[in-house]
Amino acid sequence: MGRYATFALFLAFGIAFQLSCGTEVNVKDKDDKLCLYANLMVNFSVSYEVAGNKSATAELELPPEVTTNGSECDTTSSVLKLNFGEGHSWSINFTVNGKMYQADYITFSYNLSDTTRFPGSVSNETTSVTVKPHITDVDMDTCYSCKSNDMIENDLVNQTLWNVLIQAFVSNGSKSEQISSCAADLPTTAAPTTHSTSTTPAAPVTNATAPPPTTTPTPTLPTPSTGKYSIKPDENSTACLLASFGLRIGYKQADNYQEMNFDPNGTTVSGSCGVNSSELVLVSNTMTIMFTFTNDMQKFRLHALNVTGSMSSGVSFSEANTNLSLWEAAVSSSYMCNKEQNYTVESLITFYTFNLQVQPFGVKKGVFSTAHECSLDDTSILIPIIVGAALAGLILIVVIAYVIGRRKTYVGYQTL
């Protein structure tokens, strides 16, 4: 990729030029002060459909010239959006988490009607994919740096980031010289082993026992509020993804277990709808959750789950599972489960859902299709079980009565 040592005065949300070390972007606020800085390299590998029901792969890279229209700066959230080519864009959303900030999700939109980059594509649509980046726990007033390759995989798109230098919340209009390096750039050294050379005798062991620690029972949380979420391809279209549920998160750290209800009020909803994969991203004040659904043309299922958040105690967490098989239903229907369900996403994270109904594919007229009910809700399964149990009980009673009757008759004959 060519590199151009070009220097320019960047206006707010103006044009950014790529320097020798990457695409350098200076985003300014309304007061013409620097509020977001980025210098990075990004490559894309995109799988798309061509004639004959075949697939092809396009290799793209972030070009030298981009625009930052759509970028936003705020005190608690910021968006960097890079637009390039014929309708392509790459954006990354940041939020403040206490004294740190993090990248919540990356959205890459690509226009399949661009015949230069996607020759032979049978689709002319603009497709979007949303993924969870590995940028967390960055100290405020510092730049996040990661020179190592960071590959973020998706069913259709793989993205590789490297030579990344980003400061999402610039204070006083000046980029910080302090660096927060990614884990991949840090040297790995074995922890030193220490040996005691003291000849001082060990303290005597006493038989006194410390009182057992007292634990405070975790208060029972109320049922979480049900949130209703939808994704539209554009403002003039009906929904292509629907979801409705109440959500509770359980997090375990050592022997400490905490739960928190997800608050749908004020939640930012984003995502994408695809043929084989759809995403729903929910961002609240305390949590970011990304649901990834897959479609095998007959059934859909929840395939991956990424969650990042902060508990009320101040503990932060970030967990992901990309090998799930939950909420399965036919593509032409929705999945429903009104009863409480719980799923262990990872060893530390547990999800609890209430009044759940989702449909990530095949939504018609913006409403849920006929629901496939979970076994907990399906009372038709309970009816034969109850009838069978009643019949078994009746048979048992008849057998017992018969045995008792026979025994009495036998005893009577012996008496005679």
C-alpha positions as CSV (number, residue, x, y, z in Angstrom):
1,M,0.0,0.0,0.0
2,G,1.4,3.4,-0.9
3,R,2.2,5.9,1.7
4,Y,2.1,9.7,1.3
5,A,3.9,12.0,3.7
6,T,1.2,14.7,3.4
7,F,0.5,17.2,6.1
8,A,-2.8,19.1,6.2
9,L,-4.9,21.2,8.4
10,F,-7.9,19.1,9.3
11,L,-11.2,20.8,9.8
12,A,-13.9,19.2,12.0
13,F,-15.0,16.0,10.4
14,G,-13.1,16.9,7.3
15,I,-10.7,14.9,5.0
16,A,-7.9,12.8,6.6
17,F,-4.8,11.8,4.7
18,Q,-2.6,8.7,5.3
19,L,0.9,9.3,6.5
20,S,3.8,7.0,6.2
21,C,2.8,5.1,9.4
22,G,-0.9,4.7,8.5
23,T,-4.2,6.6,8.1
24,E,-3.9,9.5,10.4
25,V,-7.1,11.2,11.4
26,N,-7.7,14.3,13.5
27,V,-11.3,14.9,14.4
28,K,-12.2,18.3,15.9
29,D,-15.2,19.4,17.9
30,K,-17.4,22.5,17.3
31,D,-14.9,24.7,19.0
32,D,-12.3,23.5,16.5
33,K,-10.4,21.6,19.2
34,L,-8.9,18.2,18.7
35,C,-11.3,15.6,20.4
36,L,-10.3,12.3,18.8
37,Y,-7.1,11.1,17.2
38,A,-6.3,8.0,15.3
39,N,-3.4,6.6,13.3
40,L,-3.9,3.0,12.1
41,M,-3.9,0.4,9.4
42,V,-6.8,-1.9,8.6
43,N,-7.1,-4.7,6.0
44,F,-10.3,-6.5,5.1
45,S,-11.0,-10.0,3.7
46,V,-14.6,-10.1,2.5
47,S,-16.5,-13.2,1.3
48,Y,-19.3,-12.5,-1.1
49,E,-21.6,-14.4,-3.5
50,V,-21.0,-14.6,-7.2
51,A,-22.9,-16.3,-10.0
52,G,-23.4,-20.0,-9.9
53,N,-24.1,-20.0,-6.2
54,K,-20.4,-19.7,-5.6
55,S,-18.4,-17.4,-3.4
56,A,-15.4,-15.1,-4.0
57,T,-13.1,-13.3,-1.6
58,A,-12.2,-9.6,-1.9
59,E,-9.1,-8.2,-0.2
60,L,-9.4,-4.5,0.8
61,E,-7.3,-2.1,2.7
62,L,-8.0,1.3,4.3
63,P,-7.0,3.6,1.5
64,P,-4.8,6.7,1.7
65,E,-7.7,9.1,1.5
66,V,-10.8,8.9,3.8
67,T,-13.4,11.3,5.1
68,T,-14.6,11.5,8.7
69,N,-18.2,12.6,8.1
70,G,-20.4,11.0,10.8
71,S,-17.7,11.1,13.5
72,E,-18.8,12.4,16.8
73,C,-17.2,13.5,20.1
74,D,-18.9,13.6,23.5
75,T,-17.7,13.5,27.1
76,T,-18.9,9.9,27.6
77,S,-19.1,8.4,24.1
78,S,-17.3,9.0,20.8
79,V,-17.5,7.6,17.3
80,L,-14.8,7.5,14.7
81,K,-16.2,6.9,11.2
82,L,-13.9,6.6,8.1
83,N,-15.6,6.8,4.7
84,F,-13.9,5.6,1.6
85,G,-14.4,4.4,-2.0
86,E,-17.9,3.9,-3.4
87,G,-20.0,3.8,-0.3
88,H,-17.7,1.9,2.1
89,S,-17.2,2.9,5.7
90,W,-15.4,1.7,8.9
91,S,-16.5,3.0,12.3
92,I,-15.5,2.3,15.9
93,N,-17.6,3.4,19.0
94,F,-15.9,4.3,22.3
95,T,-17.4,4.8,25.7
96,V,-16.0,6.0,29.1
97,N,-15.9,3.4,31.9
98,G,-15.0,5.2,35.1
99,K,-11.4,6.4,34.8
100,M,-10.9,4.4,31.6
101,Y,-12.3,4.1,28.1
102,Q,-12.9,1.2,25.8
103,A,-14.0,0.4,22.2
104,D,-17.4,-1.2,22.3
105,Y,-17.8,-2.3,18.7
106,I,-16.6,-1.9,15.2
107,T,-19.0,-1.6,12.2
108,F,-17.7,-2.2,8.7
109,S,-20.1,-1.4,5.8
110,Y,-19.3,-2.4,2.3
111,N,-21.1,-1.7,-1.0
112,L,-21.3,-4.8,-3.1
113,S,-22.2,-2.8,-6.2
114,D,-18.6,-1.5,-6.3
115,T,-17.5,-3.7,-9.2
116,T,-13.9,-2.6,-8.8
117,R,-13.6,-4.2,-5.3
118,F,-16.3,-6.8,-5.7
119,P,-16.2,-8.1,-9.3
120,G,-19.0,-10.4,-10.3
121,S,-21.1,-9.8,-7.1
122,V,-24.7,-10.9,-7.6
123,S,-25.9,-8.4,-4.9
124,N,-25.9,-4.6,-5.2
125,E,-26.7,-4.1,-1.5
126,T,-24.6,-2.4,1.2
127,T,-23.9,-4.9,3.9
128,S,-22.7,-4.2,7.4
129,V,-21.0,-6.4,10.0
130,T,-20.5,-5.5,13.6
131,V,-17.7,-7.0,15.7
132,K,-16.2,-6.6,19.2
133,P,-12.7,-5.2,19.2
134,H,-10.0,-6.0,21.7
135,I,-9.6,-2.5,23.0
136,T,-10.5,-2.3,26.7
137,D,-9.3,-0.7,29.9
138,V,-7.5,2.3,28.3
139,D,-6.5,5.0,30.9
140,M,-8.1,8.3,30.2
141,D,-5.8,11.0,28.8
142,T,-3.6,8.3,27.2
143,C,-3.3,6.9,23.7
144,Y,-4.0,3.3,23.0
145,S,-1.2,1.7,21.1
146,C,-1.0,-1.7,19.4
147,K,1.7,-2.4,16.8
148,S,1.0,-6.1,16.7
149,N,-1.5,-7.6,14.3
150,D,-5.0,-7.9,15.8
151,M,-7.4,-10.1,13.7
152,I,-11.1,-9.9,14.3
153,E,-13.0,-12.7,12.6
154,N,-16.5,-12.9,11.4
155,D,-18.4,-15.3,9.2
156,L,-18.1,-13.1,6.1
157,V,-15.5,-10.5,7.0
158,N,-12.0,-10.8,8.7
159,Q,-10.4,-7.5,9.7
160,T,-6.8,-7.1,10.7
161,L,-5.7,-4.0,12.6
162,W,-2.1,-3.1,13.3
163,N,0.1,0.0,14.0
164,V,-2.8,1.3,15.9
165,L,-2.5,4.6,17.9
166,I,-5.9,6.0,19.1
167,Q,-7.0,8.5,21.7
168,A,-10.8,8.6,21.9
169,F,-11.3,11.3,24.5
170,V,-8.7,14.1,24.0
171,S,-8.7,16.7,26.7
172,N,-7.6,20.3,26.2
173,G,-7.4,19.8,22.5
174,S,-4.0,18.2,22.6
175,K,-3.0,14.5,22.0
176,S,-1.5,12.8,25.0
177,E,2.1,11.6,24.9
178,Q,1.3,8.9,27.5
179,I,0.8,5.4,26.0
180,S,-1.4,2.4,27.1
181,S,0.0,-0.6,25.2
182,C,-2.0,-3.6,24.2
183,A,-1.2,-7.0,25.8
184,A,0.3,-8.3,22.6
185,D,3.0,-5.6,22.6
186,L,4.1,-6.2,26.2
187,P,7.1,-8.4,26.8
188,T,6.3,-11.7,28.4
189,T,8.6,-12.6,31.3
190,A,8.4,-15.4,33.8
191,A,7.6,-14.3,37.3
192,P,10.8,-14.5,39.4
193,T,11.0,-17.2,41.9
194,T,12.3,-16.2,45.4
195,H,14.0,-18.5,47.9
196,S,14.2,-17.7,51.6
197,T,17.8,-17.9,53.0
198,S,16.9,-16.8,56.5
199,T,17.8,-19.2,59.4
200,T,15.3,-17.6,61.8
201,P,13.1,-20.3,63.2
202,A,9.5,-20.3,62.1
203,A,6.9,-18.9,64.4
204,P,5.2,-21.5,66.6
205,V,1.8,-22.7,65.4
206,T,-1.0,-22.0,67.8
207,N,-4.2,-23.8,68.1
208,A,-6.3,-20.7,68.0
209,T,-8.7,-20.6,65.2
210,A,-10.0,-17.5,63.5
211,P,-13.7,-17.0,63.4
212,P,-15.3,-18.0,60.1
213,P,-15.9,-15.0,57.8
214,T,-19.5,-13.8,57.7
215,T,-21.1,-13.5,54.3
216,T,-24.0,-11.2,53.4
217,P,-26.6,-12.8,51.3
218,T,-27.1,-11.3,47.9
219,P,-30.4,-9.5,47.7
220,T,-32.9,-10.8,45.3
221,L,-33.2,-8.6,42.2
222,P,-36.6,-7.7,40.7
223,T,-37.6,-9.1,37.4
224,P,-35.7,-7.0,34.8
225,S,-37.6,-4.7,32.5
226,T,-38.5,-6.1,29.0
227,G,-36.7,-4.2,26.2
228,K,-38.0,-4.1,22.7
229,Y,-35.3,-3.8,20.0
230,S,-35.3,-3.7,16.2
231,I,-32.8,-3.2,13.4
232,K,-33.7,-1.6,10.0
233,P,-31.6,-1.7,6.9
234,D,-32.3,2.0,6.5
235,E,-34.8,4.7,7.8
236,N,-37.3,4.0,5.1
237,S,-37.4,0.2,5.6
238,T,-39.3,-2.1,8.0
239,A,-37.4,-4.0,10.6
240,C,-35.2,-7.0,9.5
241,L,-34.4,-8.1,13.0
242,L,-36.7,-8.1,16.1
243,A,-35.9,-8.9,19.7
244,S,-37.8,-8.5,23.0
245,F,-36.6,-9.7,26.4
246,G,-35.6,-8.9,29.9
247,L,-32.0,-9.6,30.8
248,R,-30.0,-10.2,33.9
249,I,-26.2,-10.8,34.1
250,G,-24.4,-12.8,36.7
251,Y,-20.7,-12.4,37.2
252,K,-18.4,-14.5,39.3
253,Q,-15.0,-13.4,40.5
254,A,-13.1,-15.8,42.9
255,D,-15.7,-16.6,45.6
256,N,-17.7,-13.4,44.9
257,Y,-20.9,-13.6,42.7
258,Q,-22.9,-10.6,41.7
259,E,-25.9,-10.0,39.5
260,M,-27.2,-7.0,37.6
261,N,-30.3,-6.3,35.6
262,F,-29.8,-4.8,32.1
263,D,-31.7,-1.5,31.8
264,P,-33.2,-1.1,28.4
265,N,-34.0,2.6,29.0
266,G,-31.5,4.8,27.2
267,T,-29.9,1.8,25.5
268,T,-28.3,2.5,22.1
269,V,-29.3,-0.2,19.5
270,S,-27.3,-1.0,16.4
271,G,-26.5,-4.0,14.3
272,S,-26.9,-5.5,10.9
273,C,-29.0,-8.0,8.9
274,G,-27.4,-10.4,6.5
275,V,-28.2,-13.6,4.6
276,N,-26.2,-15.9,6.8
277,S,-25.4,-13.8,9.8
278,S,-27.1,-11.0,11.7
279,E,-26.0,-8.9,14.7
280,L,-27.7,-7.1,17.5
281,V,-25.6,-4.7,19.6
282,L,-27.0,-3.1,22.8
283,V,-25.0,-0.4,24.6
284,S,-26.2,0.9,28.0
285,N,-24.5,3.0,30.6
286,T,-23.0,0.0,32.2
287,M,-22.8,-2.7,29.6
288,T,-22.2,-3.6,25.9
289,I,-23.7,-6.8,24.5
290,M,-23.4,-8.1,21.0
291,F,-25.6,-11.0,19.8
292,T,-24.5,-12.8,16.6
293,F,-27.1,-15.1,14.9
294,T,-26.4,-17.5,12.1
295,N,-28.7,-19.0,9.5
296,D,-28.1,-22.4,7.8
297,M,-31.1,-21.8,5.5
298,Q,-33.4,-24.0,7.6
299,K,-32.8,-22.9,11.2
300,F,-31.3,-20.0,12.9
301,R,-29.6,-19.9,16.3
302,L,-27.6,-17.6,18.6
303,H,-24.1,-18.4,17.6
304,A,-21.9,-15.9,19.5
305,L,-22.2,-13.6,22.5
306,N,-19.8,-10.8,23.5
307,V,-20.4,-8.9,26.8
308,T,-18.5,-6.1,28.4
309,G,-19.6,-4.3,31.5
310,S,-19.1,-3.0,35.0
311,M,-20.8,-4.3,38.2
312,S,-22.1,-2.0,40.9
313,S,-19.0,-2.9,43.0
314,G,-16.7,-1.4,40.3
315,V,-15.5,-4.7,38.9
316,S,-15.2,-4.7,35.1
317,F,-15.4,-7.7,32.9
318,S,-15.2,-8.7,29.3
319,E,-16.2,-12.2,28.1
320,A,-17.1,-13.8,24.8
321,N,-18.3,-17.2,23.5
322,T,-18.4,-17.9,19.8
323,N,-19.6,-21.5,19.9
324,L,-23.2,-21.3,21.1
325,S,-26.3,-23.1,19.9
326,L,-29.1,-21.3,21.6
327,W,-32.6,-20.1,20.6
328,E,-32.9,-22.4,17.6
329,A,-36.0,-22.1,15.4
330,A,-37.0,-22.3,11.7
331,V,-35.9,-19.3,9.7
332,S,-39.5,-18.5,8.8
333,S,-40.5,-18.3,12.5
334,S,-39.4,-16.6,15.8
335,Y,-38.1,-18.1,19.0
336,M,-40.1,-17.5,22.2
337,C,-39.5,-18.4,25.8
338,N,-41.5,-16.5,28.5
339,K,-40.2,-18.5,31.4
340,E,-36.9,-17.6,33.0
341,Q,-33.9,-19.3,31.3
342,N,-30.2,-19.2,32.2
343,Y,-27.1,-19.9,30.2
344,T,-23.5,-20.0,31.2
345,V,-21.7,-18.0,28.5
346,E,-18.3,-18.5,30.0
347,S,-17.1,-19.8,33.4
348,L,-17.5,-16.3,34.8
349,I,-20.7,-15.1,33.1
350,T,-24.3,-16.3,33.3
351,F,-27.2,-14.9,31.3
352,Y,-30.8,-14.9,32.6
353,T,-33.6,-14.1,30.1
354,F,-37.2,-13.3,30.7
355,N,-40.2,-13.0,28.3
356,L,-37.8,-13.7,25.4
357,Q,-38.8,-13.5,21.7
358,V,-36.3,-13.1,18.9
359,Q,-36.3,-13.2,15.1
360,P,-33.1,-12.3,13.3
361,F,-34.1,-13.5,9.8
362,G,-37.2,-13.5,7.6
363,V,-39.1,-10.7,9.4
364,K,-42.1,-9.6,7.4
365,K,-44.0,-6.3,7.7
366,G,-42.0,-5.5,10.8
367,V,-43.7,-8.0,13.1
368,F,-42.8,-11.4,14.7
369,S,-43.7,-14.5,12.7
370,T,-45.3,-17.6,14.4
371,A,-43.3,-18.5,17.4
372,H,-41.4,-21.7,18.2
373,E,-42.0,-22.1,21.9
374,C,-39.3,-23.4,24.2
375,S,-40.0,-26.6,26.2
376,L,-40.6,-24.6,29.4
377,D,-43.5,-22.8,27.8
378,D,-45.0,-25.7,25.8
379,T,-47.8,-27.0,28.0
380,S,-48.7,-29.5,25.3
381,I,-45.7,-31.6,26.4
382,L,-46.9,-31.5,30.0
383,I,-50.4,-32.9,29.2
384,P,-49.3,-36.4,28.1
385,I,-46.9,-36.5,31.1
386,I,-49.6,-35.7,33.5
387,V,-52.1,-38.1,31.9
388,G,-49.4,-40.8,31.9
389,A,-48.5,-40.2,35.5
390,A,-52.2,-40.4,36.5
391,L,-52.7,-43.7,34.6
392,A,-49.6,-45.2,36.2
393,G,-50.9,-44.2,39.6
394,L,-54.3,-45.7,38.9
395,I,-52.7,-49.0,37.7
396,L,-50.5,-49.1,40.8
397,I,-53.6,-48.7,43.0
398,V,-55.4,-51.5,41.2
399,V,-52.4,-53.8,41.5
400,I,-52.0,-53.1,45.2
401,A,-55.7,-53.6,45.8
402,Y,-55.6,-56.9,43.9
403,V,-52.6,-58.1,45.9
404,I,-54.3,-57.2,49.2
405,G,-57.5,-58.9,48.1
406,R,-55.7,-62.1,47.1
407,R,-53.8,-62.2,50.4
408,K,-57.0,-61.9,52.5
409,T,-58.6,-64.7,50.5
410,Y,-55.6,-66.9,50.9
411,V,-55.5,-66.3,54.7
412,G,-59.3,-67.1,54.9
413,Y,-58.8,-70.5,53.2
414,Q,-56.0,-71.4,55.6
415,T,-58.2,-70.6,58.6
416,L,-60.9,-72.9,57.3
